[in-house]
Amino acid sequence: MSIEPATNPSERPLVHLEDGTIIEPTLLIGSDGEKSKTRSDYKIGSWGYSYNQNGLVCTVETVRPNEIAFQRFLRTGPVALLPLWGNFSSIVWSCPPDVCKDLQDLTESEFVERLN
């Protein structure tokens, strides 16, 4: 697949599919990541700023199946327990970089104790 950008505002881009089909969309969404070719082709700027937060993500096994998403708001940021399958859940712990580093340096049992 390739995209031929429109050359002026009255034109539409052309999307060339591998089978030779050409699509002339009325809407083209660039969801192709940080180095978006679509954003580059159309000179769409981006901006952002730091929230001074990191996300520590891991998978844990629980004693029994978890079917409910749980989130707790701490002084340092939210921690969430998100069901996966069976007895497995994903932890997403948002916190400042120094707290995240401290959590990563804990042993497994220390991490579980801090999480609990």
Number of C-alpha atoms within 10 A of each C-alpha: 10 10 17 13 14 14 10 8 7 6 11 17 18 16 18 15 12 9 7 9 9 14 13 15 11 8 8 13 8 12 10 10 9 8 8 12 14 18 17 11 12 12 9 9 7 7 4 5 5 6 8 10 16 18 16 17 13 11 14 16 14 12 8 9 14 18 14 11 12 12 14 10 11 11 6 12 14 14 20 17 20 19 20 17 12 12 14 19 22 17 20 18 25 21 22 15 14 12 15 16 13 10 18 12 11 13 10 11 9 12 14 11 10 10 11 6
